[in-house]
Amino acid sequence: MQVAGRRAAVPALVTWVAVTPVAMLLPALIDRNPFGPRGAVLPIAVGGLLLAAGLAVAVARPARWRSASGTDALTGVAAGLLAAWAALALRNSLHGTPFGFAGLLGDEGRMSAMVTRYSATAVPSDGVVAGVPTEYPPLFPWLVGRASALLDVPAWQVLGDAQLLTISGAVLLTYLLWTRLVPAPAALAIAAAALVAFADPRKAHEVVALAVFIPWVPATFGRPPRGRLHWLPAGVLGGLVVATYLGFVLWGAAGILVLAWLTWRTSDDRRRYLSYLAKVIAVATVTTSWYVFPYGWTLLREGGQMVSDQFPAPAITGDPFPFLAATPLGAIQTIGLAGVVWYRRATWWATPLLCLVGGAYLYRAVAAGRYIVTGNTGLYYHTARMITVLLAVAGVLTLAHAVPGLVRRFGTRDTVPSGATAAAVAVLVGWSAFTYWQAWTPPTSDPAAVGGTRRYAVLAHTEPRPDGSLPRYAPAEPETRWFPVGPIRDTVANDLGPDAVPRTLSYDERLFAYLPWPGYIAVDRTAASSTSRWDDRHAALGALAAIPDPDAFAAAAADTRYGPIDLFILRADSGTWRWGDIHFRPAQFTEGHFTVRTLPNETVIALRHKPPPPAPRDLTGN
C-alpha cells in the first residue's frame, strides 16, 4: 500500500478549521427542539447532502482529478467534513442546555469538578480535595479549565463544548496520523470505523488519547513504510498520551515491549534502535513530568490508598469479545482479528496491532486474577474500549490489503476501480455517521424510558442550573434532583464575602463542579484519588461526628488531621444531618460556633465562625 502524506493532511485540516465553526453554530441558527423529529434529524439531513455530494464528485470527477494527488486531496476534504459533522451531531444533541452529556452525574460531575478546579489554579490538583496532587491525568481538564479562566465563562458551561470539539478533533487526528502510514482512503475509513467503535463524548479525553496512541505505537516501535517517527515528536506524543489518559499505555505496555523486542531482533542497527527508544522515553518523561513527578513523589513520601479500582462496575462481567457481536462493527472486527493473525508476517501493520490486542487481553487476564484475590480491578474491563478500536482499525486494513488481491485473482481487472473504492468508503462513512447519531441523539418519544447512551443525552437536559431552573427543552421525566448550589454560595458570600473559599464537607459533589472550593473528602470512595487517602479521612470524619460536646466538636472541626472543615453541607435525614454513612446531630452545631441555614431539598449548611483576630498588645504596660 502506498501511503498518503501532506497532500492528504492539509486539505483535511483546512476543511475542518473552516467548517467546524459553522457546524457549531448551525443548531442555534435552526433552533429546533432536539427532542422533536425536526430538530433531531438536522445532522442526518446535512450529512446526507454532504455524503451525496462527495460521492458524486468522487465518481464523476474529471480525469485530471483521478491522480493519486487528486484522490488524496478529495479524501482529505471528506475527512475534514466528517470531523466537523461529528461536532454538528453532538452540538445538536446539546442544543438548549449548558451541560454536557450526562449533566453533572457520576464521572461527568467529577470531570466538571476538575475543570472548575483548574479554572482557579494552574497547579495539578485533585478535583475535590484541593492541594492533593492529582492521580487522574490532568491535561484535558487543565486545558479546559484554563480556557474557562481566559474566556471568563464558568467552567461547567465550557466543558460540554470542549468535549464535543475534542471528539471532532479526535476524528481529524485519527485521519491525519494514519495518512502517514496508509493510503488516504484507508485512513478515512479508519477514522469512520473508530468513530462508531468508541467515541463517547463523556470520555472525550480517552477518545483523543486512543486516537493518538494506536498509530503512535507502530510508528514509534514498529517498522512503518515511511520510517519511524523522529524521536522528538514521538516522545512528545507519548508524553501527551500519558498526561491525557494513562490507561491505554498500561494496558498496551506488554504488547509494546514485545513489539520493541521483535523490532530490535530484526533491526540492522540494534544499538541505534535502542538509542532511539531511550530518546523517546526521555522526551516522554520530560513532557509528562509536571504531572507524574508530583504524583510519584507523594506516593513515595506519604503512600496512598488505592480505592478507585474497587468500584463494582457492571462491565466487570461484561463480554470481553466484542468482535463476536452480530453487527456490522462486529463483522469488521472479526475480519480484523483474522487479518492480524493471517498477515502478521506479510504486512508491517499486523504484528503491531496483534501485539497490542494480545497485550490488552493479557492485562485483562492478570488483573482479573488479582481482582479475585484483592478486590482491586485495575480497571481491566476498560480494555474493551481499546480492543474494540484496535480490531476495527485492523478490519479496515485487512480489507484494504486483501480486496485488491482478490480482485486480481478472481476478477477481470488488475486493480479495484476508483469508483468502487469511493463507494465502499462512502458506505462505511455513512453507516458510521448514522450509527453515531442514533447513539447520542435524544429520543423523540418517552425520554424517561430510554436507556443506553441516549440516556446521557437526556440527562444533559434534565440537570438543574445552580438556581434550580431547568434547561430550555427539559422533559418532565426523568427528573434530576436539584442540589441548591446557588443558595449555598449566596449564604457563604453574605457571611464571609464574595471571595470566600471555605474548606467544605459536602454530601453532593456537584458543589465542586460549580465552585472551586477546597473539599475535605470525595463523596464516592471508589472515585477518590489514592493521594487523598479516603479511608483515613473517612475515619477522621467518623471520629469527629462522635464528639458530643458542641465546644469540643467545634474545636475539633477547626483542626482535624487533614485540616479544618469550615463549611458542612449535610442532608437532613430522620432527625440527623448526614454525610454519606456518617451522621451528625443538630445539637453539635450551636449558634456560638456555627451559622446554620436550612435550604431546599433537605439540605442543611453549617458555616463555622472564624475565630476573632487577636487583640492588639498594649505596649504601654497599662
N, C-alpha and C positions, 0 to 999 in steps of 0.2 A: 504494500500500500504506500503510495506517495503521500507525504504529509503536507498539510497546508501551512501557511505562515502569516506574515504581516498582511498580505493581501486579503486574507480572510478575517483577521482580527480587527483591523482598522474600521472597515465598514460596520462591523457589529458594534463597536464601541461608539462610533459617531451616531449610529441609528438609535442606540439605547439612550444616549445623552439627549438627543433631540426629541424623542418620542415619549420618554417616561414622564416628564412634567405634564404633558397633555393627558397621559393616562391617569395621573394622579388627580387632575382637575376635572376630568370628564364626569365622574359620578355626581359631583356637586353641581355641574352645569346642567346635566339632565335632571337631577333632583327627583329621583323616584325612590319609593319605599323599597328597600332590598327584600322585605318580606312579601312583596307583591310580585306577580309574574312579570309585569312590565319592567320593574326595576331589576329583578333577578337575572333576566336574560340579556342585559346590556353587554356583559363581557362576551357572551356567545355570539351575539349579533356582530359585534366588532371583530371578534376573532374569525368568524366565518367569512366575512368580507375580506379580511387580510389573507386568510388561507387561500381563498378562491383566486384572489388577485395574484398572489405569489406563485401559485401553481400554474396559472395561465402564462405568466411571464417566463417561468422555467421551461414550459413545454413549447411555447411559441416564440421564444427569443430568436433574434436574427443570428446568422452564422458567426458574426464577429464576437458574440457573447457566449459562444459554445466552447471557448477555450477553457483551459484549467483556471486561468486568472479570472475569467468572467464567472465561472461556476463558483469560485471561492468568494468573489465579491457579492454575488446574489445570495449565497448561503450565509454570509456574514450579516447582510441586511435582515434576512429571515431570523437569525439568532437574536439580533438586537430587538426585533419586533416581538419575538416570543418572550424575552425577558421583560420588556415593557408591558406586554399583555398580562403577565403574572402580577405586576403591580396593579393593573386595572382591575383584575378579578378580585384581588384581596381588598383593595380600596373600596370597591363597590359593596362588598360584604360588610364593611365597617362604616358605610355612609350613614350619618346620623348619630354616631356615638363617638365620644372622645377616647374610648377604651380600646385596647387590643383584644384579640381573641381570648375568650375565657374570662374577660373582665379582670378582676383582681383576685380570683380564686386560685388556691394552690400555688403551683410553680410560677404562674403569671404574676401573682401578687408579690412573690419573693423577688422575681426579676424587677418588678417595679420598685421594690424597696432598694435594691442595689443601684438602680438608675437614679433614684432620688438621693441616695447617699452621695453618689458621685456628682450630683448637681451642686453639692455643697463643699466637696473636698476632692482633690485630685489624688490623694493618698489611697492606695489599695486598702480596702477595709471591708469587713463583713457588713452585709446589708442591714442587719438588725442590731447586732452588738457592735456599736461603733468603737473604734480603737483596736479591735482584734484583727490581725492580718487575715485577709480573705483566703479561704480554701478553694472557693469556686473561681475558675478562670475569669479575670476581670475585664478583658479587653472590650468586649461588646458593651456591657453596661457602662464601662468607663467612658467610651466614646459617646454613647447616647446621653449620659449624664452631663458631660462637658458641653455637648451641643445644646442641651437644655439650658445650662447656665449662660452660654453665649447668646442664645436666642431669647432669653428671659421668658421662657414658656415652662410651666410646670412639667416636670419630668414624666409624670404619669400620662400626660397628654401627648408627649413626644414618642413614647415607646411604641405604640401601635403602628404609626407610620414608619418608624425606624425598622421595625421587624419586617414589614411587607417590602420595604425598599431593599432590605438585606436578602430576602428571598429572591427578589428580582435580580439583584446583583449576583447572587449565587448561580442563577441560570446563566448569566453572562460569563461569569468566571469559569464555570464548567466548560463552556464552549471555547473560551479563549485559551485555557490551559491545555485542552485536548487538541486544539488545532496545531499545537507544536508537535504532537505525537502521531496524529492520524489525519486522513483527508477531512476537509471541511464538512461534507455531508454526514460523515460518521460522527464528527464532533457535535453537529446539530442534533442528530438522533440520540446521542448520549445525553445531551442537555435535556431533551424532551423526556427520555426514559427516567432520568434521575429526578425530574420534577414530580412525577407521579409516584416514584418509589419512596421518596422521603423528602418532603418539603413542608413540614409542619411549621406554620408561621409563629407558633408559640415557642418553638425551638429554633428560631432563625439563626442564632449563633452556631448551633450544631450543624445546621444545613450548610452554611457557608464554610465551616471548618472542614466538613466532609467533602465538599466540592473541591477544596484545595488539596486535602490530604490524599485522596485516591490517585490523581495524576502525579502528585508530588513524589510518591513512593517510587514508581517505576522510572520517573525522570531523574531521580536522585540516586537510587540504589541499583537500578537495573541497567540495561543496555539499549536505550531507545535509539531509533534510526538516525536522529539528528544529533546524537551525543547527549551526554548528561548535562543537566543544568550547571552553570557556573556555581562554585561553592558559596559565593556570597549571596546571591538571591535564593539558592537552595536553603542555606542556613536561616535566612530571614523568614522565608515561608514556613519552615519547620517551627521556628520560634513563635510565629504568629498563630499557627495552629494550636500549639500548646497553650498560649495565653487566651485563646478563644474557647477551646474545649479540649481538655486533656484526654478524655476517654478514648478517642479514636487511636491516639498514639499508644496508649496502654494495651488496648485490645489488638492492635496490629503489631506490637513490639516483637513477638515471636516470629511472625511472618517476615518482618523487616530484617531480623537477624539472619534468618535462613536465606533470604534473597541476597543480602550482602555477602554471605559466605559463598553462595553459588557464583555470584558475580566475581568475587575475589579469586575463586578457584580457576575460572576461565579467563582471567584478566591477563593481558600481555605484559603489563607492568603492575605487579601486585603492590609494590611499595608506593607507587604514585596513587593507586586507588585508596590505600589506607590513609595516605596524607590528605587526599580529597575528603574522605569521611571525617577525619579529625577536624578539618577546617569547617565543614558543615556543622558538626556538633558544637564547635567553639562559638560560631556565629549564632546558632540557635540558642545557646546558653546565654550569651550576652543579650540577645533580643528579648528573652523572657525573664531576665534576671530581676527586673523590677517587681515581678510577681512571685517567682519561685524562691528567691533568696529570703525575703522576709518570712514567707510561709515556712520554708525549711528550717530557718534559724529558730523560729518559735517552737516548732516540734522538737528540735534537738535540745533546746534550753528548758522548755516547760512541759514537753509532752503534749498529748492531745487525747481526746476521747472520740473515736470514730463511731458514730451512731447513725450517720446519714444513710448508710447502706443496710440498715436493718428494717427498712420500710417493707411491709408485706405486699408488694405490688402484684396486681393480678398477672402481669406479664411474666412473673417468675415461673409460672406453669404454662406459659404460652407456647405456641408452636415454634420450634427452633428451625423449621424447614419451610421458609416462605415460598420456595420455588415449587412446592407441591400444590399450591393453590390453583384451582381450576379457573384462572382468569388470564386475560392477555398478558398481564405483567408476569404471572407465574410461568407462562409458556416461554417468555423471553428469558426469564431467569433459569429455567430448566435447560434451555439451549446454551445459556452462558456457562452453567456448571459443566455440561458436556464439552463445551468448547475449551475451557481452561485445562481440562484433563487431556483432551484429544490433541490439542495444538501446543502443548507445553514445550515441545522440542522444535516445533515448526515456526513459531512466531515469537516475537520479542515480548509481547504483552501478556501472554497466557501464564507464564511462570510467575511474574509479579502478582497478578490478580489471584492466582491459585495460592500463593504463599499467604496473602492477606486473608483470604477466606479460611484457609486451614488454620492460621494463627488465631483468628477470631473464634473458631469452634474449639480450639484447644483451650483458649482462655475461658470460654464458657464452661467447658467440662471441668477444668480445675477449680474454677470459682464455685461451681455448683457443689462440688465435693466439700469445699471449705465452708459453704453455707450450711450444709448439713451438720458440720461439727461446731461452728462458731456462731451461726446466725447472721454473719456478715455476707452479703451477696456480692460485693464488689461491683454491683450494678451489671452483672453479667447478662441480664436479659436485654439490656440496651445494645448488645452486639448485633441483635437482629436488624437494627437500623443500618449498620454498616454492611452487613451481609446482603441485605436487600438491594442496596445501591450497587455494591460490587458485582453481584450476579446480573443486575440489569445492564451495567456497563459491559460486562463480559458477553452478554447475549447480543448486544449491538455489534460488538467487534467480531464475534463469531459469525454472524450473518454477513457482515461486510467482507469477511475473509472467505467464507465458504460459497456464497452465492455466485460470484464470478467464476469460480472453478466449476461449479455445477452447470453453469450456462455454457462454458466452453466444452464441457464433456458431453452434455446431453442436448444442448440447444443447437440452433443453426447459425449462431453468431459467435464471434470471438470475444465480444465484450457485452456487458449489460447496457442497453440503451439508456442514454442520459434521461430521457423522459420517464422511463420506468423507475430509475433511481429517485428522481424528483417526486414521483407519485408515491413511492414507498415511504420516503421520509415525510411527505405531507400527511399521509395516513397516520403515521406514528405521532407526528406533532399534533394533529387534530384530535386523535384519541386521547393523548396525554392531557391536552388542554381541557377537553370536555370532562374527563375524569377528575381533574384537579378542581375545576369549577364546581362540579357536583359535590365534592367532598367538603368544600369550605364556604358554600353559599347558604345563607339562612333558608329554612324551609318556607314554602309559600302557604302551608296549612299546618295547623296544630303544632306550634313551636314547643309546647310543653311535652309532647310525646316523642320528640326527635332524639335520636341517640347518635353515637359515633362522633366523628369530627365535626359534623354540622352543629352539634350541641354547643361547641365552643363559639361558633358564630352567633348563636342565640344569646349566650351568656355575655357576649360583648355589649349587647343592647339592654340587658336587664340589670347591669351593675349601677347602683345609685351613685350620684355625684356626692361630694363631701357634704353638701347641704341637704341631701336626701332626695333631690329631684332626679327624675329618670331621663335617659336619653330620648330623643325625639320619636323613635319608632319602637319603643319598648313594648313587647307584648304583655298582655295581662298575666299570662303564665308562661314559664315558671317565674316565681318571684325570688329575687335575691335580697336577703335581709340587709337593711341599711345599718352600717356602723357609723355613729354620729361624729365623724371627724371634725366637721365644721364647728359644732358646739364645743367640742373639746378644745380646739385651737382657740376659739374666742374666749373661753373661760380662762385658759392659761395666759392669754395676752392681756386680759383685763387685770389679772392678779400680778403678773410678773413682767408685763411689757411685750410688745410685738416681736422682739428679737429673742425671746426666751427659748432655750433648747433643753428642757428638763430631761434627765435620765429617767426613762419610763418603763414601767412594767405594764404591758397591755395584753388583754385576753384575745385581741384580734390583731393580726399582723398588718392589716390594711392601714393602720395608723402610719406605719413606716413606709408604705407605698406612697403616701401623700406628703408626709413631713419628715425632714431629715433629722429627727430627734434621735439621740442615742438610746438604744434599747438595753434592757438588763438581761433578757433571755429570749430566745426564739420560742414561739408557741409550740411548733411541731418538732418534737425530739428528733424524728427521722429526717428532718430537713435542716438540722443545725450543723454548723461548721465544727470540725473536731477541735479547732483552736479556741472555740468559745467554751469548751468544757461544760456541755449542757448538764450532764448528770451532777456535777459538783455544784453548779449554780442552782439547780433544782433542789438539791439537798439544803443549800443555804437558805433558799426561799421557804422551804418547809420548816426549818428551824425558826425563821423569822415569824411565820404565821403562828407558831406555837407559843409565842410570848404573850401572856395575858395582860400584863400591866401596860396601860397606854403610854406612860412616860418612858418605860424601858423599851417598848415597841418603837416609839418614835426615834429614840436614840440609836437603836439597832438598825432601823431603816436608813439612817443617815450615815451608817458606817458598816456596811456588810463586807464580807470578804472580797467581793467583786465591785466595790464602790457603792455610792449612795443610790437610793431609789427616791427620786424627787416627786414622781407622779405615779399613782396607782390608778389603772383603768381596769375595773373589775365588773363582773356580771352578777347582778343581784339574782340569787337563787335560793329560795326556801329559807329566808332569814339570814343567809350568809352571803358574803361577797366573794365570788370565786374567780380564780385564775387557773384554768385547766383543772387539775385534780387537787389543787391546794385551796383551802377555804379560809378566808379571813372573817373576822367578826366586826360588825359595825362599831362596837364599843372600843375597838383598838384605835379608831381614828377620831380622836377628840378634837374639839374646836381649838384647844390651846396649841395643838401641833399641826393640824391639817385644815385646809379648806375643802369641804365636801360638797359635791353637787350631784344631783340625780338627773340623768339625761334620758332621752328616749331609748326604747328597745332594751330595757332592763340594764342600762349602763350606768355605773356609778364611778365618779372620779374623786380621788383624794389627793390634793396637792399639798405637799409638805411645806410648812412655813420655813423660810430661810432664817437662820439664826441672825439676830441683830448684830450690827458691827460692834466691835469692842469700843467701850467708852474711851475717849482720849485721856491720856495720862496727864495728871495735874503736876506740872513740873515745878510749881511754886512751893509744893510741900503742904498746901492747905487742904 
